[in-house]
């Protein structure tokens, strides 16, 4: 509950302080820079370093990759069919294709399924959402923001993306234990991600002109909260025959609200900031209702 309240407080603080004029207009750019270069790398090193890898959780790790691939196919095709601009398409793929599997996802798993299933959420987040963001996510942001990117430029963008570098660094350090002070430092730096990200999104959130983006906004939220997790459920349960609580939690994670950090990356690449802000700002509170329905449905499965 405390995490959910923090989400609301930081989002509202960003909205309120923008209106007061107490913070300069470039504030989000500075906050986003800190998140990308400090907060995200700290989280990657801290969690991936000590993660216990288990082949039985392959479907959980694959979920975010499949969800993102589905968003890419869907919104790239819709963009061509409806003549959407590249910024809108990129924003929808990036933000509606990735879920908030950590800060919202983990408390929701604990509330609905119990603490013993938090490990599933961590796998879904670190081997799924975070790795997708650090690779395919930055690739999509680069392609749809610049229009034409060579393979060399794409590789350079991914390799020089600080969270991706941190991910590789964490994997290299896995044989070495972290000292207590090192783990504490990484925890504290990583804990800045959510409040700063929500504040940044709130600062840029403007409800004026919402009618002009109502269609892409509705499509993005419908995919992230309903269609995307439904496809994962269909694939895993109906086609692959997977059952049990681990699969239920995996689909539940697929139904999380749009990923805050993906929104920061999209805004940093100037991919329709207004749409991004709406997807995150409306998607998070709306997901509280849809997740309740998903839980009822999933726990009714065999």
Steps between C-alpha positions, in 0.01 A plus 500: 500500500786738583644453150168585337465814712855601406411465132205735541690754713793528257274527194285768665808685625631523145166633373466748786853640492485553124193716553666706774800581282742424785697259285655606167360362174811282429455312831384173335809486279728519804298240692487266200876527462552400864260206463667366185860546619470430875171346621449235232863379490500469880186287490641280226826432681327438833232256386652318204826437689334281762215353298449124514444375145258210457410337168150427630424872490582537128136576416497774764814661357367468143171673579631858469679421174183357348288789628741754350518313169121497483485875561761561230310297240161645596588868520741501205222345289237740639734791436523412132126433471392824670794715390621573854815707549819323609502660844154360580589153374827493694331621818231231476747219435735604778254597775206267426740215424669499841340458841581638843600157626703624797371796701133433425537132413677375812258658754207372296642147495549512877146633554322254269719186507729528803867577575616157397437588134703823492790311338285446191445874477873568526573255216226659287644844571875448481532229231190628321397865515837648592696307238241581233520870587881493491513334157189504281358798687794729432503367143136600445559840664794565269328385180175689554662819627760545227325339206803326348760316704773277360574162663826648628317792661240262650771282654677807632178633658436171679860443609536855633165496682608525868250244638611247236865555595402451864319179410814358338710619794264327745527171310881521501500565876269208586785280636606776741298581814410863566613654831215619722580866439495444123159331508363777723631772268346334195167456682487868591594619153252261338221611733509847340363364171127487571452833684711690248339328201145559622580861585646549151196345333263705717691818420437442129146366534246734339135406454429781257445369150435143617231461233765530228685192630201306631521228233871413539467537878207257512677257266818505711318444828276232349804305381699539821222425748278259305604369159872443571451291816211318331736394220760381754230304682378345176852400397612362836180339625299405192779421254790386721280347770692668785315505833556594862561809707832588330318540168220693668750745649681528166179600319416732790836675446418532129190698598690769694472869413740658247863506612602835652861468386397421143305826512814685609698350211222592255486858627878525491481408129212746443249231411166680548553608867132588551385153396774338712397701806136401455581132451694492828290749697165341413626144458625458857176586686289322235707184543390468864150416374609278210746306717219414742301354209805314367559346842142374516534349153845344554419340834198340336723317253587133566 
